[in-house]
Amino acid sequence: MAIKSCTPLTLQESTIASPGKPSSSALAALSSAEVTIARPSAAEPLDRHSTLAEWLDHPVGHEVVLKALRRAPGGDLSSLVEDPERLRMLGSFPLKRLAGMLGMGDGTAVADALLAEVQG
C-alpha cells in the first residue's frame, strides 16, 4: 500500500547552533521526535452511485474501470483520466452517468457489470 501523505519532521531555527553542527538540544529533539505517517483509510465500498474519482481511488476498482475505458465501444477512452483538468471535472460524475455520456451503453448496466467484476 503506497503512503499518500505524512507529517514532516521539522526543527525550529532556535535548536540549530551552527550550520553543519547541530546543538545538543537539536540532537535530543531528533532522538526523541515523534513522526506520524498518515495511512490511507480503507477503501470505501463502490456502488452504482460511486463517482469516477472514487473508482480510480479504489484498489481494485481502479484497474477495472481503466480496462472498461480501454474497451469502450467508441474506442480507447483511458486517455480521459490522464489529463488532470479533465479528470477533475469527469471525476465528479457517478460512473453510471458517465458511462452513458461516453457511449459505453446503459450506465446502470455498465456500473453493475463493473461492480460484479470488483466483487469478484
C-alpha positions in Angstrom: 0.0 0.0 0.0 1.5 3.4 -1.0 1.8 6.1 1.5 -0.1 9.2 0.3 1.0 11.7 2.9 3.0 12.1 6.0 3.7 14.7 8.6 7.2 16.0 8.1 9.7 16.4 10.9 11.0 19.9 11.3 13.3 21.6 13.7 12.8 25.2 14.7 15.7 27.5 14.0 16.4 28.0 17.7 17.5 24.4 18.0 20.3 24.7 15.5 23.6 26.0 16.9 25.5 26.4 13.6 25.3 25.1 10.1 26.6 21.5 10.0 26.9 21.2 13.8 23.6 20.6 15.5 23.4 21.6 19.1 22.8 19.1 21.8 19.2 20.2 22.1 18.8 19.6 18.3 20.2 16.1 18.7 17.9 15.5 21.7 15.0 16.6 19.6 15.9 14.3 16.8 16.4 11.3 19.2 13.0 11.8 20.8 11.0 13.2 17.9 7.7 11.5 17.1 6.9 11.2 13.5 3.4 10.4 12.3 2.8 8.8 9.0 -0.8 9.1 7.8 -2.1 5.8 6.4 -4.8 6.0 3.8 -8.1 4.8 5.1 -9.6 1.6 4.0 -11.2 1.9 0.6 -14.9 2.9 0.6 -17.1 0.3 -1.0 -18.2 1.1 -4.5 -21.8 1.2 -5.6 -23.9 2.4 -8.6 -23.6 5.9 -7.4 -19.8 6.0 -6.9 -18.0 8.7 -8.9 -15.2 8.1 -11.4 -12.8 9.5 -8.9 -13.9 7.0 -6.3 -13.5 4.2 -8.7 -10.0 5.4 -9.6 -9.1 5.7 -5.9 -10.3 2.2 -5.1 -7.5 -0.5 -5.1 -9.5 -2.9 -7.3 -11.9 -0.6 -9.0 -9.0 1.4 -10.5 -7.9 -1.3 -12.8 -11.5 -2.5 -13.6 -12.6 1.0 -14.7 -9.4 1.6 -16.7 -10.0 -1.7 -18.5 -13.6 -0.7 -19.3 -12.4 2.7 -20.6 -9.8 1.0 -22.8 -12.5 -1.4 -24.3 -15.2 1.3 -24.8 -17.3 0.7 -27.9 -16.2 4.0 -29.4 -12.5 3.3 -28.9 -10.0 3.7 -26.1 -11.2 6.3 -23.6 -8.5 5.8 -21.0 -6.7 9.0 -22.0 -9.6 10.9 -20.4 -8.2 10.2 -17.0 -4.6 11.1 -17.8 -5.3 14.9 -18.1 -5.6 16.3 -14.5 -8.0 19.1 -15.6 -10.3 16.7 -17.4 -10.2 14.2 -14.6 -11.1 16.9 -12.1 -14.3 17.5 -14.0 -15.1 14.0 -15.1 -14.1 12.5 -11.7 -17.1 14.1 -10.0 -19.6 12.2 -12.2 -21.2 9.0 -11.0 -19.8 6.2 -13.2 -23.2 5.1 -14.3 -24.0 8.6 -15.7 -20.5 9.0 -17.2 -20.8 5.6 -19.0 -23.9 6.7 -20.7 -22.4 10.1 -21.7 -19.4 8.4 -23.1 -21.4 6.0 -25.3 -20.4 2.9 -23.3 -24.0 1.6 -23.1 -26.7 1.7 -20.4 -24.9 3.3 -17.5 -26.7 1.2 -14.8 -25.8 -2.0 -16.7 -22.2 -0.9 -17.1 -21.9 0.0 -13.4 -23.5 -3.3 -12.3 -21.1 -5.3 -14.6 -18.1 -3.4 -13.2 -19.3 -3.8 -9.6 -19.6 -7.6 -10.2 -16.1 -7.7 -11.5 -14.8 -5.8 -8.5 -16.6 -8.0 -6.1 -15.0 -11.0 -7.8 
